[in-house]
Amino acid sequence: MVHERSSERRLSQSSYVGDIGSAVSAPAELTPESWSALLSPRLAYFAGVARTEHVTRAAQEMQVPQSTLSRALVRLEQDLGVDLFARHGRTVSLTPAGRTFLASVERALGEVERAAESVRADADPASGKVAFGFLHTMGSETVPGLIRAFRADHPRVRFSLVQNYGEAMIERLRAGELDLCLTSPVPDAPDLVARRLDEQRLRLVVPDDHRLASRKRVRLAEAADEAFVTLEPGYGLRRITDDLCQQAGFKPRVAFEGEEAETLRGLVAAGLGVALLPPPAVPRPGVVELTVTGQRAVREIGVAWLDGHPDTPPVAAFKKFLLGRRGRLLPE
């Protein structure tokens, strides 16, 4: 049996793209006329009847009226224009087309089942997942300490951790890839919510044989003629360094740019310049860290999230925990 109405149905544009591989990978088009929107509500019914080969038994197992199930199967075959079942009184058996269709339907339903279980697991209050971003400079000590303290009361919550610079993390927040991020400077954007949590003093780091190395304190203007090693443009700490130098009356002469604070310390130890950096987790030989006086040489650390984005219970709990650490986020 081939139903005439199916011959008039056009395939959506994504149903065939160049070759079979492209068709498989192309996302389903969810217009009202698309195959996925049309057939999806009836696929589970089809699989249930195919498994039992008996409409009445399938209806009982699926807890739907037999009439509803029968109508759904008839409509499915009409829409496809293909007989999926051969009827034998109260029982049915799959046609060759039905067997071909069933293999793909079972894979699709399995993917839906796994996706549902995955998102439910991630949202579980006791064992869900938090996608958390933070600055590289907070990865060795601050973030491990925070997670350890949080998991004292939430031992089964899982974390997906991302280290990056501030602007990259903000973009990942907007893309829905992160739930929360610790960043600096604290962002100010209409689509974000950000809360200041703490501030971190920056130090002028110089080689241990530098002319200023015997000092404990220094005004930043005293380094105006020095070569600086800094993070690359786009990093929050680079922007803060440029602003502080401008406030001190000079533009830093940048000799080297990098992506990680400890690499900059290594460059300073090698005598290649000076740097404004947060305190290290572990003291670095070959450098001296000087307190900057005469201006507030600090960077603010804050937590940010996407405005209006609903929180799962584990994300809400971790957010509350972070906000409760105001003024004591950073290790002493």
C-alpha positions in Angstrom: 0.0 0.0 0.0 1.4 3.4 -1.0 -0.6 6.4 0.1 -1.0 9.2 -2.5 -0.9 12.1 -0.1 2.8 11.4 0.8 3.9 12.0 -2.8 3.1 15.6 -2.4 5.2 16.2 0.7 8.4 18.0 0.1 11.5 17.1 2.1 12.8 19.9 4.3 16.0 21.5 3.2 18.0 19.7 5.9 16.8 16.3 4.9 19.4 16.0 2.2 22.6 17.9 2.1 25.2 16.8 -0.5 25.5 13.2 0.7 24.3 10.7 3.4 26.9 11.8 5.9 25.8 15.4 5.7 22.2 14.4 6.0 22.9 12.4 9.2 24.8 15.2 10.9 22.5 18.1 9.8 20.2 19.3 12.6 16.5 18.5 12.3 14.4 21.3 11.0 11.5 21.9 13.5 9.0 23.8 11.3 5.4 22.6 11.6 5.8 20.9 8.2 9.0 19.1 9.0 9.2 15.3 9.4 10.6 15.5 12.9 7.8 17.7 14.2 5.1 15.7 12.4 6.3 12.2 13.4 7.9 12.6 16.8 4.8 12.3 18.9 4.0 8.9 17.3 7.4 7.3 17.3 7.1 5.8 20.8 3.8 4.3 19.9 5.3 2.7 16.9 8.2 1.3 18.8 5.9 -0.1 21.5 3.7 -1.9 19.0 6.7 -3.2 17.1 8.2 -4.6 20.3 5.0 -6.4 21.4 3.6 -7.2 17.9 0.2 -6.7 19.5 -1.8 -3.4 19.6 -3.9 -4.3 22.7 -0.9 -5.4 24.7 1.2 -2.4 23.7 -1.7 -0.1 24.7 -1.9 -1.7 28.1 1.9 -1.5 28.6 2.0 2.2 27.5 -1.2 3.0 29.4 -3.0 4.6 26.5 -6.4 3.8 25.0 -6.1 1.2 22.3 -8.1 3.4 20.0 -5.6 6.2 20.5 -2.7 3.9 19.7 -4.4 2.5 16.6 -5.2 5.9 15.2 -1.6 7.1 15.8 -0.2 4.1 13.8 -2.6 4.7 10.9 -1.7 8.4 10.8 2.0 7.5 11.0 1.7 5.2 8.0 -0.4 7.7 6.1 2.1 10.5 6.7 5.0 8.3 5.6 3.1 6.9 2.7 4.4 3.4 3.6 3.0 0.3 5.4 5.0 -0.3 8.5 2.9 -3.3 9.8 1.2 -6.3 8.3 -2.1 -6.9 10.2 -3.0 -10.4 11.3 -6.2 -10.1 13.3 -5.2 -8.8 16.8 -1.5 -9.2 16.1 0.8 -7.3 13.8 4.3 -7.8 12.3 6.8 -5.4 10.8 7.1 -5.1 7.1 10.6 -4.7 5.6 10.0 -0.9 5.6 8.9 -1.1 9.2 12.1 -3.0 10.3 14.2 -0.3 8.6 12.3 2.5 10.2 12.3 0.8 13.7 16.1 0.6 13.8 16.4 4.4 13.4 13.5 5.1 15.6 15.0 3.1 18.5 18.3 4.9 18.1 16.5 8.3 18.2 14.3 7.3 21.2 17.4 6.0 23.0 19.2 9.4 22.4 16.2 11.3 23.8 16.2 9.0 26.8 19.9 9.5 27.4 19.6 13.3 27.0 16.7 13.5 29.4 18.6 11.4 32.0 21.7 13.6 31.5 20.0 16.9 32.1 18.0 15.5 35.0 21.3 14.2 36.5 23.0 17.6 36.0 20.1 19.3 37.8 20.0 16.9 40.7 20.3 18.9 44.0 22.7 16.4 45.6 24.8 15.2 42.7 24.2 17.7 39.8 26.9 19.6 37.9 28.2 23.2 38.0 30.0 24.6 34.9 32.4 27.1 36.6 34.9 29.4 35.0 37.8 31.3 36.6 41.0 33.2 35.9 44.3 31.3 35.4 45.7 33.1 38.4 43.0 31.6 40.7 43.5 28.0 39.6 46.4 26.9 41.8 45.0 27.8 45.2 41.8 29.9 45.3 39.4 27.7 43.3 40.6 24.4 44.8 40.0 25.8 48.3 36.6 27.1 47.4 35.5 23.8 45.9 36.8 21.9 48.9 34.9 24.1 51.3 31.7 23.9 49.2 31.9 20.1 49.0 32.1 19.8 52.7 28.3 20.3 52.6 27.7 19.1 49.1 30.0 16.2 48.7 28.5 14.7 45.5 28.1 17.9 43.4 30.2 17.7 40.2 32.1 20.5 38.5 33.1 21.2 35.0 36.0 23.7 35.3 37.2 26.1 32.7 40.3 28.4 33.1 40.5 31.3 30.8 40.8 35.1 30.7 37.8 37.3 31.6 36.5 38.2 28.1 36.6 34.6 26.9 34.7 33.5 30.0 32.0 36.1 29.5 31.5 34.9 26.0 31.1 31.3 27.2 28.6 32.6 29.8 26.6 34.1 27.0 26.8 30.9 24.9 25.4 28.9 27.8 28.6 26.9 28.3 29.2 28.3 31.8 26.9 28.8 34.8 29.2 31.1 36.8 32.6 32.6 36.5 35.1 34.4 38.7 36.6 37.2 36.8 38.3 40.6 37.0 37.5 43.4 36.4 34.0 42.9 37.6 31.9 43.1 34.3 29.3 45.7 33.7 26.9 44.6 31.0 23.1 44.7 30.7 22.8 41.0 30.0 25.0 40.0 33.0 24.6 40.0 36.7 27.9 40.5 38.6 28.8 40.9 42.2 32.1 42.1 43.7 33.5 39.5 46.1 37.0 40.6 47.0 40.0 42.6 45.9 43.6 41.5 45.5 46.6 43.7 45.9 49.0 43.8 42.9 52.7 44.0 43.5 55.5 45.3 41.3 57.7 42.2 40.6 61.3 42.9 39.8 64.4 40.7 39.4 66.3 40.0 42.6 69.3 42.0 41.3 67.2 45.0 40.2 68.0 48.5 41.5 64.7 48.5 43.4 65.1 45.0 44.8 66.3 46.2 48.2 63.1 48.1 48.7 59.9 46.9 50.4 57.7 49.6 48.9 57.8 51.6 45.7 55.7 54.1 43.8 54.7 52.8 40.4 56.1 56.0 38.8 59.6 54.9 39.8 59.3 52.1 37.2 58.3 54.4 34.4 61.5 53.8 32.5 61.5 50.0 32.9 60.5 47.4 30.3 57.3 45.7 31.4 56.2 42.1 30.8 52.5 41.9 30.7 49.5 39.7 29.7 48.2 40.1 26.2 45.6 42.7 25.3 42.1 41.4 26.2 43.1 40.1 29.6 41.7 42.0 32.5 45.0 42.2 34.3 46.5 43.8 31.2 43.8 46.5 31.2 44.4 47.1 35.0 48.1 47.4 34.4 47.7 49.9 31.6 45.2 51.9 33.7 47.5 52.0 36.8 50.5 53.1 34.8 48.4 55.8 33.2 47.4 57.0 36.6 51.0 57.0 37.6 51.8 59.3 34.7 53.3 57.0 32.1 52.6 54.5 29.4 54.3 51.1 30.0 57.0 50.1 27.5 55.9 46.5 26.9 58.8 44.1 26.1 57.0 40.8 26.3 53.4 39.7 26.4 52.1 36.3 27.7 49.0 34.4 28.7 49.9 33.2 32.2 51.1 35.1 35.3 53.7 32.6 36.4 55.3 32.7 32.9 55.6 36.5 33.4 57.3 35.9 36.7 59.8 33.6 35.0 60.5 36.4 32.5 61.1 38.8 35.3 63.4 36.4 37.0 65.4 36.2 33.8 65.9 40.0 33.9 63.6 40.7 30.9 61.5 43.3 32.6 59.2 44.1 35.6 55.5 43.2 36.0 52.4 44.1 38.0 51.1 40.8 39.3 48.9 39.3 42.1 50.7 37.4 44.8 51.9 34.0 43.8 50.6 30.8 45.3 54.2 29.8 46.0 57.1 32.2 46.3 59.2 32.3 43.1 63.0 32.4 43.4 64.8 35.1 41.4 62.2 37.9 42.0 61.3 40.4 44.6 57.7 41.5 45.1 57.3 45.1 46.1 54.2 46.8 47.7 53.0 49.6 45.4 52.2 52.9 47.3 50.7 56.2 46.3 47.7 54.6 44.5 45.3 51.7 45.0 47.1 48.9 43.0 44.4 46.3 43.3 42.2 44.2 41.1 38.6 43.5 42.0 37.4 39.9 41.8 33.7 39.2 41.1 31.3 36.4 40.2 29.2 36.8 37.1 26.2 35.0 35.6 23.8 35.5 32.7 20.8 37.6 33.7 17.5 35.8 33.6 19.2 32.4 33.3 17.4 29.9 35.6 19.7 28.1 38.0 19.6 24.4 38.7 19.7 23.5 42.4 23.5 22.8 42.5 24.2 26.1 40.6 22.0 28.0 43.0 23.7 26.4 46.0 27.2 27.2 44.7 26.2 30.8 43.8 24.9 31.3 47.3 28.1 29.9 48.7 30.3 32.2 46.6 28.2 35.3 47.6 28.6 34.3 51.2 32.4 34.5 50.8 32.4 38.3 50.2 35.6 39.8 51.6 37.1 36.4 52.3 37.2 34.8 48.9 41.0 34.8 48.6 43.5 32.9 50.7 45.2 34.9 53.4 
